[in-house]
Amino acid sequence: MRLRRLAVPGSHFRRQMVIGSFIADFACLRSRLIVEVDGGQHAENAADAERTAALEAQGWSVLRFWNTDVLSNIDGVLEAIAAAVAARDGASRGATPTPDPSPQGGGE
């Protein structure tokens, strides 16, 4: 997969990255985003659901794509990944909270 084509500044994906007892197909440390590319053997696989839940419990977000989608629609897959990176990066920074208004009504 050509994750280098992502148009998200600062995103860097590592292949076959070990995370705990799992090996992620691709992972971006900064965004804590994992991309898994699944073949037919993963259809309705309970182990995949458990694995995803364990990774999410560690603060990772997991995106799954079928091999056929990657091969036939790489641009769509890359767009989905770029959107997830942007969303994760925005969520990790968080919005700066605005202070509550003065209880006296204006602070004068």
CORUR-V621705 format. One line per field, one symbol per residue. burial: I if it has 24 or more other C-alpha atoms within 12 Angstrom, else O. A space follows every 50 residues. Layout:
burial: ???
This chain:
burial: IOIOOIOIOOIIIIOOOOIOOOOIIIIIIIIIIIIIIOOOOOOOOOOOOO IIOOIOOOOIIIIIIOOOOIOOOOOOIIOIIIOIIIOIIOOOOOOOOOOO OOOOOOOO
